[in-house]
């Protein structure tokens, strides 16, 4: 076997060693020969490479292909650079790859138990390579622009650079493809959601996006742009180009939803002054909640924000004012015309008070936001292209006239219509009573005094009650923007595929340089920053508010590790314990009788016999004494008995009551067994004379439990004795 040089031979030996999971060292490396030998003592494997003077090449002179060594997990040939080369695509696709997961993957694939520090060096090597490729991609933005315009003619692709001396530095990149533009104009409502999000990888900047709503009330990406920061200037630049692409003009009839970003407010006021601008109610509530933090206020606030007419708005605001007057005043100070349905313009067929679709889009492209600029833009374009095709296939399986999500909303309104009672006037006008409110519905004009029909484009629960009163067809009263045909018109326009980056035609323009990378303080955040009080997304129920209970003494407020320090006594007052093992005697007199006297504690006993219990236990005895005929003083005595060597437990209690001067008295006697449901109790009312009562509760010996048999409740034995005089 011949090799061109020593380096090729060494690489071949390394690949062989990693494949066979052996450790091979180059014990001799001279100018004319190289010897490779197995590192295991006594292993005969060896390979000698030397020069051949006749052919001027390197040739294997001797080779012993035999191993007597086991596979090695401490293989030093698995270096950080080799790990980076082997898992380059995985690290590039997932820069946040967990080191422990990476360690287990290397162990399974390469049979090498590497250290965490070596994995960190491997990721560092790859991140430097990614950073280098990221800077190189900025120089190809003009090539990417030309390729998009070539494959998708009519698209708006704009690259903006900043001149810094003699060099050009990348600044902004705007994308609005022709297919998305035509699809939005063909089947979407005049509703736009604007938002921005940060990049997650080693690229500085932010991504601005504009989203529409299709006939199924789902997001429809329209345009996106890369900018340095989310500033007034960047939003002004983005909205100027976007509104010209979509022919927004002065904004008459348009609805634009944002998250209260000041740059968006100024841009809309400048480029679309007559458009209806809505602020995300979730952000408004987050600011309102800083002063009014009670959980009970949340639902009441959202009822005010989702009130569809002024009647319901004033009603729900009055309910909120009953709990917090200042909160109701602060609600009006936040300009309700930007987030409350009662103030929205009618006819937009959109009742949304939040900007959740933009938040969903930011989450949808979160993997792409880790990549360099062109790779990120290409990942977003591919996801949109696949989504369009998926929606086209989905629409072919639908039946009827209305989209599925709208049908679900209609069913919800139909369920609410069960509480609506309609009265007809004979001319397609109805008076509908819904709980304490009354509304007027006109089926010919398709209006309702709750304004929900004109606001949303769907018949409200009041209108449905009237429609079902007259006919069973609801499709005729649904706006055309929710039809399946309109949905298909939106997704009839498809994106055209692109070639690979190496096949793009190079632009004659000078390549712009990458902007300076500024490392932000702290660890990069993977998830969205939540508002104060929003709470985390838990998969388990919170244990906040639960009380710790000791498994030994059954007391609350401590566990078994600190039970010995408390000597088996519960950390809570005895009268607050409901499941304690105790003997309780309670006496009370009737309101009309003051001449009654209760004599308590004639006898108390607790007997325990049997074998050793699993853990320790205790029996607590409460005896109450009350003189209702004289001074009304009360006294409580508590006695504790240890039952460490008990398997069967018997408890009993006895008390005597006596009346004076014809009064009336009542005695309540109760005996409980610890760690069991065995209980005996008796109530006695004495009108004259005296009475004695004795109760006894017994827990039988426990039988050995089997996994397939359920535990039987202990039998209750009660022995009551009465003596009257």
C-alpha positions in Angstrom: 0.0 0.0 0.0 1.4 3.4 -1.0 0.8 6.9 0.3 1.6 10.3 -1.1 3.1 11.6 2.2 3.3 11.0 5.9 0.3 13.2 6.7 -2.1 11.0 4.6 -0.8 7.9 6.4 -1.3 9.4 9.8 -4.8 10.4 9.0 -5.6 6.9 7.8 -4.2 5.4 11.0 -6.2 7.8 13.1 -9.4 6.9 11.3 -8.7 3.2 11.7 -7.9 3.7 15.5 -11.2 5.6 16.1 -13.2 3.1 14.1 -11.7 0.1 16.0 -11.7 2.0 19.3 -8.0 1.5 19.9 -5.2 3.7 21.1 -2.4 3.9 18.5 0.8 6.0 19.0 3.4 7.0 16.5 6.5 5.8 18.4 8.9 6.8 15.6 8.5 9.7 13.3 11.6 10.4 11.2 12.3 12.0 7.9 12.3 8.7 6.0 10.1 6.4 8.2 7.1 6.4 10.5 6.2 3.6 13.0 2.7 3.2 14.5 2.2 0.9 17.4 -0.7 0.0 19.7 -0.5 1.6 23.1 -1.7 -1.5 25.0 1.3 -3.4 26.6 1.9 -6.7 24.8 -0.4 -6.0 21.8 1.4 -7.1 18.6 -0.2 -4.5 16.2 2.4 -2.5 14.5 2.7 -0.7 11.1 5.9 0.7 9.6 5.9 3.3 6.7 9.1 4.1 4.9 10.2 5.8 1.6 10.6 3.9 -1.6 13.7 5.2 -3.5 12.6 3.6 -6.7 9.1 5.2 -6.9 9.7 8.3 -4.7 6.6 7.5 -2.6 5.8 6.3 0.9 5.1 2.6 1.2 4.2 0.2 4.1 7.3 -1.9 4.8 5.9 -4.1 7.5 2.4 -4.6 9.0 1.1 -6.9 11.8 -2.8 -6.7 11.7 -3.5 -8.4 15.0 -4.9 -6.9 18.3 -5.1 -8.5 21.7 -6.3 -5.4 23.5 -9.8 -4.5 24.6 -11.6 -1.3 23.4 -10.4 1.8 25.2 -12.8 4.4 26.6 -9.8 6.6 27.6 -8.9 7.1 24.0 -6.6 10.2 23.8 -7.1 10.3 20.0 -10.6 11.7 20.6 -9.5 15.3 20.7 -11.6 18.5 20.8 -10.8 19.2 17.2 -11.9 15.7 16.1 -15.1 16.1 18.1 -15.8 19.4 16.4 -15.2 18.0 13.0 -17.4 15.0 13.5 -20.4 16.9 15.0 -20.0 20.1 13.0 -23.5 19.9 11.5 -25.1 19.1 14.8 -23.5 22.0 16.6 -24.2 24.4 13.8 -27.8 23.4 13.7 -28.2 23.5 17.5 -25.6 25.8 19.1 -27.4 25.4 22.5 -26.6 21.6 22.5 -26.4 20.5 26.1 -23.0 19.4 27.2 -24.2 16.3 29.1 -26.2 15.2 26.0 -23.2 15.8 23.9 -21.1 13.7 26.3 -23.4 10.8 26.0 -23.5 11.1 22.2 -19.7 11.0 22.0 -19.6 8.0 24.3 -22.1 6.1 22.1 -20.6 7.0 18.7 -16.9 7.1 19.5 -16.7 5.0 22.7 -14.8 7.7 24.5 -15.5 9.1 27.9 -14.4 12.7 27.4 -14.4 15.5 29.9 -16.7 18.5 29.9 -13.8 20.8 29.4 -12.9 19.0 26.2 -16.5 19.3 25.0 -16.4 23.0 25.7 -13.2 23.4 23.7 -14.9 21.5 20.8 -17.9 23.8 20.9 -15.6 26.8 21.1 -13.8 25.7 17.9 -17.1 25.3 16.1 -18.5 28.6 17.4 -15.4 30.4 16.1 -16.0 28.7 12.7 -19.6 29.8 12.8 -18.7 33.3 13.7 -16.3 33.4 10.8 -19.0 32.1 8.4 -21.5 34.6 9.9 -19.2 37.5 8.9 -18.8 35.9 5.4 -22.5 35.7 4.9 -22.9 39.5 5.3 -20.8 39.8 2.1 -23.3 37.8 0.2 -26.4 39.9 0.9 -26.4 41.4 -2.6 -26.1 38.0 -4.2 -29.0 36.8 -2.1 -31.0 39.9 -3.2 -30.4 39.1 -6.9 -31.3 35.5 -6.5 -34.7 36.3 -4.8 -35.5 38.9 -7.5 -34.6 36.4 -10.2 -36.7 33.5 -8.9 -39.6 35.6 -7.5 -40.1 38.6 -9.8 -42.1 41.4 -8.4 -40.8 41.0 -4.9 -39.5 43.9 -2.8 -36.0 43.1 -1.6 -34.1 46.1 -0.2 -30.5 46.1 1.2 -29.4 49.2 3.1 -25.8 49.8 4.1 -23.9 52.5 6.1 -20.8 54.2 4.8 -18.0 54.2 7.3 -15.1 55.9 5.6 -14.2 53.9 2.5 -16.1 50.7 3.6 -19.7 49.8 3.5 -21.2 48.1 6.6 -24.5 46.2 6.6 -27.4 47.9 8.2 -30.9 46.6 7.1 -32.5 43.9 4.8 -36.2 44.0 3.8 -38.1 41.0 2.3 -41.6 41.1 0.9 -42.1 38.3 -1.7 -44.5 38.8 -4.5 -46.5 35.6 -3.7 -47.1 36.7 -0.1 -48.1 40.1 -1.3 -50.6 38.8 -3.7 -52.0 36.2 -1.3 -52.6 38.8 1.3 -54.4 41.1 -1.1 -56.5 38.3 -2.4 -57.9 36.7 0.7 -56.8 38.3 4.0 -58.6 41.1 5.9 -57.1 44.5 6.3 -55.5 43.6 9.6 -51.7 43.7 10.3 -49.8 42.7 13.3 -46.4 44.3 13.9 -43.7 43.1 16.2 -39.9 42.6 16.6 -37.7 39.9 18.2 -34.0 39.5 19.0 -31.6 37.1 17.3 -30.5 34.2 19.4 -27.2 33.3 17.9 -23.9 35.2 17.5 -25.5 37.7 15.2 -26.4 41.2 16.4 -29.7 42.8 15.4 -33.4 42.3 15.5 -36.0 40.9 13.2 -39.2 42.9 12.4 -42.2 41.1 11.1 -45.7 42.0 9.6 -48.4 39.3 9.8 -51.9 39.1 8.4 -54.9 36.8 9.2 -56.3 34.3 6.7 -59.9 33.1 6.4 -59.3 30.4 9.1 -58.1 33.1 11.5 -54.5 31.9 11.4 -51.3 33.8 10.8 -50.1 34.7 7.3 -46.6 36.1 7.1 -46.4 39.1 4.8 -43.0 40.7 5.2 -39.9 40.7 7.5 -36.8 42.7 7.9 -33.4 42.6 9.6 -32.4 45.8 11.4 -29.7 46.9 13.9 -32.2 47.8 16.7 -35.9 48.3 17.3 -35.8 52.1 17.2 -38.0 54.8 15.8 -35.9 55.1 12.7 -36.0 51.4 11.9 -39.8 51.2 12.4 -40.2 54.3 10.3 -38.1 52.7 7.5 -39.9 49.3 7.7 -43.5 50.8 7.8 -42.8 53.1 4.9 -41.8 50.3 2.6 -44.5 47.9 3.9 -47.4 50.3 3.6 -46.4 51.1 0.0 -46.2 47.4 -0.9 -49.7 46.7 0.5 -51.2 49.9 -0.8 -52.3 51.1 2.7 -52.4 54.7 1.6 -53.7 56.8 4.5 -54.9 53.7 6.4 -58.6 54.1 6.0 -60.3 50.8 6.9 -57.1 49.2 8.1 -56.4 47.8 11.6 -52.8 47.6 12.9 -52.0 45.8 16.1 -48.8 46.3 18.1 -47.3 46.0 21.5 -47.1 49.7 22.5 -43.7 50.2 21.0 -43.2 53.9 20.6 -41.5 53.6 17.2 -44.6 51.8 15.8 -46.9 54.5 17.2 -44.9 57.3 15.5 -44.6 55.4 12.2 -48.3 54.6 12.0 -49.2 58.2 12.8 -46.9 59.3 10.0 -47.6 56.9 7.2 -51.2 55.7 8.0 -52.8 58.4 10.1 -56.4 57.2 9.5 -55.7 53.5 10.4 -57.1 52.1 13.6 -54.2 51.4 15.9 -54.7 48.8 18.6 -52.4 48.0 21.5 -52.0 44.5 22.8 -54.2 44.2 25.8 -51.8 41.8 27.5 -49.2 44.5 27.7 -51.7 47.1 28.9 -52.8 44.7 31.6 -49.2 44.0 32.6 -48.7 47.8 33.3 -52.1 48.1 35.1 -51.3 45.1 37.3 -48.2 46.7 38.7 -50.5 48.8 41.0 -53.4 46.4 41.3 -51.9 42.9 41.9 -54.9 41.0 43.3 -55.6 37.8 41.4 -59.4 38.5 41.6 -58.9 41.7 39.5 -57.6 39.8 36.5 -60.8 38.3 35.1 -62.8 41.5 35.8 -60.2 43.5 33.9 -60.4 41.2 30.9 -64.2 41.3 30.9 -63.9 45.1 30.6 -61.4 44.9 27.8 -63.5 42.3 25.9 -66.8 44.2 26.3 -68.3 44.5 22.8 -70.5 47.5 23.4 -70.7 50.5 25.8 -73.5 48.9 27.8 -71.4 45.9 28.7 -68.4 48.1 29.1 -70.0 50.3 31.7 -71.5 47.3 33.4 -68.2 45.4 33.7 -66.4 48.5 34.7 -68.9 49.1 37.5 -68.3 45.5 38.7 -64.5 46.2 38.7 -65.1 49.5 40.6 -66.9 47.6 43.4 -63.6 45.9 44.2 -61.2 48.7 43.3 -62.3 52.2 42.5 -58.7 53.4 41.8 -58.3 50.4 39.4 -61.3 51.4 37.4 -60.0 55.0 37.1 -56.6 53.8 36.1 -58.2 51.6 33.4 -59.7 54.7 31.8 -56.4 56.5 31.9 -54.8 53.9 29.6 -56.8 55.1 26.5 -59.4 52.3 26.2 -60.0 53.1 22.5 -56.7 51.2 21.7 -57.4 48.0 23.5 -61.2 47.7 24.4 -63.7 46.2 21.9 -66.4 48.7 22.8 -64.3 51.5 21.3 -63.2 49.6 18.1 -64.4 50.7 14.7 -67.1 48.4 13.2 -66.7 46.6 9.9 -63.1 45.3 10.3 -64.2 41.7 10.9 -61.6 41.5 13.7 -62.3 41.6 17.4 -58.7 40.8 18.5 -57.5 42.7 21.6 -54.0 41.1 21.6 -51.0 40.6 19.3 -50.6 36.9 20.0 -50.1 35.9 16.4 -46.8 37.9 16.2 -45.7 36.2 19.4 -46.5 32.8 17.8 -44.6 33.7 14.7 -41.5 34.6 16.8 -41.7 31.3 18.5 -42.3 29.5 15.2 -39.0 30.8 13.8 -37.0 30.5 17.0 -34.6 27.8 15.5 -33.9 30.0 12.5 -33.0 33.0 14.8 -29.9 31.0 16.0 -28.4 31.0 12.5 -26.3 33.6 10.5 -28.2 36.2 8.6 -28.6 34.6 5.2 -29.1 31.2 6.7 -31.8 32.7 9.0 -33.6 34.4 6.1 -33.5 31.3 4.1 -34.8 29.2 6.9 -37.8 31.6 7.4 -38.5 31.6 3.6 -38.4 27.8 3.5 -40.8 27.5 6.5 -43.2 29.9 4.9 -43.0 28.0 1.6 -43.7 24.7 3.3 -46.6 26.2 5.3 -48.3 27.5 2.1 -48.1 24.0 0.5 -49.4 22.4 3.7 -52.4 24.9 3.9 -53.2 24.2 0.3 -53.4 20.4 0.9 -55.4 21.0 4.1 -58.0 23.1 2.3 -58.6 20.3 -0.2 -59.9 18.1 2.5 -62.4 20.6 4.0 -66.1 20.5 3.3 -68.8 23.1 3.5 -68.5 26.9 3.1 -66.9 28.1 6.4 -63.4 27.4 7.6 -63.0 24.9 10.6 -61.8 27.4 13.2 -64.7 29.7 12.4 -67.1 26.8 12.7 -65.8 26.1 16.2 -66.4 29.7 17.1 -70.0 29.5 15.8 -70.6 26.4 17.9 -69.4 28.3 21.0 -71.8 31.1 20.2 -74.6 28.5 19.7 -74.0 27.1 23.2 -74.3 30.6 24.6 -77.5 31.2 22.7 -79.3 28.7 25.0 -79.5 31.5 27.5 -81.0 33.9 25.0 -84.8 34.3 24.6 -85.9 36.0 21.4 -89.2 37.9 20.7 -90.1 38.7 17.1 -91.8 41.8 15.9 -92.9 40.3 12.6 -90.5 42.3 10.4 -87.2 40.5 11.0 -86.5 42.5 14.1 -86.1 40.8 17.5 -85.8 41.7 21.1 -83.4 39.2 22.8 -83.2 38.9 26.6 -79.9 37.5 27.9 -79.8 37.3 31.7 -80.2 40.9 32.9 -79.5 42.5 29.5 -81.7 43.1 26.4 -80.5 43.5 22.9 -82.1 44.3 19.6 -81.3 42.2 16.5 -82.1 42.9 12.9 -81.6 39.9 10.6 -82.0 41.9 7.4 -79.4 44.5 8.3 -77.3 41.8 10.1 -76.9 44.0 13.1 -77.1 43.5 16.9 -77.0 46.2 19.6 -74.1 44.3 21.2 -72.0 45.2 18.1 -70.4 41.8 18.0 -71.8 41.0 14.6 -70.4 44.2 13.0 -67.1 43.9 14.9 -66.3 40.2 14.3 -68.3 39.4 11.1 -70.0 36.4 12.8 -73.5 36.2 14.2 -73.4 36.6 18.0 -75.3 34.4 20.5 -78.2 36.9 20.4 -78.4 36.8 16.6 -78.1 33.0 16.5 -81.1 32.7 18.8 -83.1 34.8 16.3 -81.7 32.9 13.3 -82.7 29.6 14.8 -86.1 31.1 15.6 -86.6 31.7 11.9 -84.3 29.2 10.0 -81.5 26.8 10.6 -79.0 28.2 8.1 -76.1 30.2 9.7 -73.8 30.3 6.7 -75.7 33.1 5.1 -75.0 35.4 8.1 -71.2 34.8 8.2 -69.0 37.3 6.5 -67.4 36.2 3.2 -63.9 36.7 4.6 -64.3 33.4 6.5 -65.2 31.2 3.5 -63.1 28.3 2.4 -63.0 29.8 -1.1 -61.4 32.9 0.3 -58.9 30.7 2.2 -57.9 28.9 -1.1 -57.5 32.3 -2.9 -55.0 33.3 -0.2 -52.8 30.2 -0.7 -53.1 30.0 -4.5 -49.9 32.0 -4.7 -46.8 29.9 -4.0 -43.1 30.8 -3.4 -40.6 29.7 -5.9 -37.6 27.6 -4.8 -34.0 28.9 -4.8 -30.6 27.3 -5.8 -27.8 26.7 -3.4 -25.6 29.5 -2.2 -22.7 28.3 -4.4 -24.8 28.7 -7.5 -25.9 32.3 -6.9 -24.7 34.9 -9.4 -22.2 37.2 -7.8 -23.1 40.9 -7.7 -20.9 43.7 -9.0 -21.5 45.8 -5.9 -18.8 45.8 -3.2 -19.3 43.3 -0.4 -20.5 45.0 2.8 -18.8 44.1 6.0 -20.5 42.7 9.1 -21.6 45.1 11.8 -19.6 45.1 15.0 -20.7 42.4 17.4 -21.6 43.6 20.9 -21.9 41.0 23.5 -24.9 41.6 25.7 -24.5 41.3 29.5 -25.5 38.0 31.2 -26.3 34.6 29.8 -28.3 34.6 26.5 -32.0 34.0 27.1 -33.6 31.1 25.3 -37.2 32.0 26.3 -39.3 35.1 26.1 -39.1 37.4 29.1 -42.3 37.1 31.0 -44.1 40.1 32.5 -44.3 40.4 36.3 -47.0 38.3 37.7 -47.4 36.3 34.4 -46.1 33.2 36.0 -44.0 30.5 34.4 -45.2 27.7 32.2 -45.3 24.8 34.7 -45.9 21.2 33.8 -46.6 20.3 37.4 -48.9 21.8 39.9 -47.4 24.2 42.4 -47.1 23.1 46.0 -47.4 26.6 47.3 -49.7 26.8 50.3 -49.5 23.1 51.1 -48.9 22.1 54.8 -46.2 19.7 55.7 -47.4 16.7 57.8 -45.3 14.4 59.9 -45.7 10.7 59.1 -44.9 9.7 62.7 -47.2 11.8 64.9 -49.5 13.0 62.1 -49.0 16.6 63.2 -48.8 19.5 60.8 -46.0 22.0 60.4 -43.0 19.6 60.6 -41.8 16.3 59.2 -40.3 13.2 60.6 -36.8 14.5 60.7 -37.7 17.1 63.3 -40.4 15.1 65.1 -38.1 13.9 67.8 -37.2 17.5 68.7 -40.8 18.2 69.2 -41.3 15.1 71.3 -44.2 13.9 69.1 -46.3 17.1 69.7 -47.9 18.7 66.7 -46.7 22.2 65.8 -50.4 23.3 65.5 -52.8 23.9 68.3 -54.7 20.8 69.3 -58.1 22.3 68.6 -57.1 22.9 64.9 -56.3 19.3 64.2 -59.0 17.4 62.6 -57.4 14.0 62.1 -55.7 13.5 65.5 -56.0 10.4 67.6 -57.8 11.8 70.7 -60.5 11.4 73.2 -62.7 14.6 73.3 -65.5 15.5 75.6 -67.5 18.6 74.8 -70.3 19.9 77.0 -72.8 22.7 76.1 -75.9 24.0 77.7 -79.1 25.3 76.0 -79.5 29.0 75.8 -82.5 29.0 78.1 -81.0 26.9 80.9 -78.4 28.4 83.2 -78.7 25.9 86.0 -76.8 23.0 84.5 -73.5 21.5 85.7 -71.3 19.1 83.8 -69.0 16.7 85.6 -66.3 15.3 83.4 -63.4 13.0 83.5 -64.8 10.1 85.6 -62.4 7.7 83.9 -59.9 7.6 81.0 -58.0 4.7 79.7 -56.0 3.6 76.7 -55.0 0.0 76.3 -52.6 -1.3 73.7 -51.4 -4.8 73.1 -49.7 -6.6 70.2 -46.5 -6.8 68.3 -44.1 -4.0 67.3 -45.5 -1.3 65.0 -43.7 -0.1 61.9 -43.1 3.4 63.3 -43.9 5.3 66.5 -47.4 6.6 67.3 -49.3 8.4 70.0 -52.7 8.9 71.4 -53.9 12.3 72.6 -56.7 12.7 75.1 -58.7 15.9 75.3 -61.0 16.4 78.3 -63.1 19.6 78.5 -64.9 20.8 81.6 -67.5 23.6 81.6 -69.8 24.9 84.3 -72.7 26.5 82.5 -74.8 27.1 85.6 -72.3 29.1 87.7 -69.2 31.0 86.4 -68.9 29.6 82.8 -65.2 28.9 83.1 -63.5 26.4 80.8 -60.5 24.1 81.3 -58.7 21.6 78.9 -56.4 18.8 79.9 -54.3 16.8 77.4 -52.7 13.4 78.1 -50.4 11.7 75.6 -49.8 7.9 75.6 -47.0 6.2 73.6 -48.0 3.2 71.4 -44.6 2.2 70.0 -45.3 -1.5 70.6 -48.9 -1.7 69.5 -50.4 -3.5 66.7 -54.0 -3.5 67.9 -55.3 -0.4 69.7 -58.3 0.1 72.0 -59.3 3.4 73.4 -62.2 4.4 75.7 -63.5 7.5 77.4 -66.2 8.0 80.1 -67.9 11.1 81.5 -70.8 12.1 83.7 -73.2 15.0 83.5 -75.6 16.3 86.2 -78.1 19.1 86.1 -79.0 21.4 88.9 -82.4 23.1 89.7 -84.2 21.6 86.6 -81.7 22.8 84.0 -80.8 21.1 80.7 -77.3 19.9 79.7 -75.8 18.1 76.7 -72.7 15.9 76.7 -70.7 14.9 73.6 -68.3 12.0 74.1 -65.9 10.8 71.4 -63.0 8.3 71.2 -60.6 8.1 68.2 -57.9 5.6 67.4 -54.6 7.0 66.0 -53.7 6.4 62.3 -57.0 4.8 61.8 -60.7 5.6 61.0 -61.9 3.8 64.1 -64.1 6.2 66.1 -67.0 6.1 68.6 -69.1 9.0 69.8 -72.3 9.7 71.7 -74.5 12.7 72.4 -76.7 12.8 75.6 -79.1 15.5 76.6 -80.2 15.5 80.3 -83.2 17.5 81.4 -83.1 16.5 85.1 -80.9 14.3 87.2 -77.6 13.0 86.0 -76.2 10.6 83.3 -73.0 8.7 82.8 -71.7 7.6 79.4 -68.9 5.3 78.3 -67.6 4.9 74.7 -64.9 2.6 73.4 -63.3 2.3 69.9 -61.0 -0.6 68.9 -58.7 -1.1 66.0 -58.2 -4.8 65.3 -54.8 -6.3 64.5 -53.7 -5.5 61.0 -53.4 -8.3 58.5 -50.6 -8.7 56.1 -51.5 -6.8 52.9 -51.0 -8.2 49.4 -50.5 -6.0 46.4 -53.7 -7.2 44.7 -56.0 -6.7 47.7 -57.3 -3.4 48.9 -57.1 -2.6 52.6 -60.3 -3.1 54.6 -61.4 -0.4 57.0 -60.9 -1.4 60.6 -64.1 -2.6 62.4 -65.7 -0.2 64.9 -66.7 -1.5 68.3 -68.8 0.7 70.5 -69.8 0.0 74.0 -72.1 2.6 75.5 -73.4 2.6 79.1 -76.0 4.9 80.5 -77.0 5.5 84.1 -79.9 7.8 85.0 -80.9 8.9 88.5 
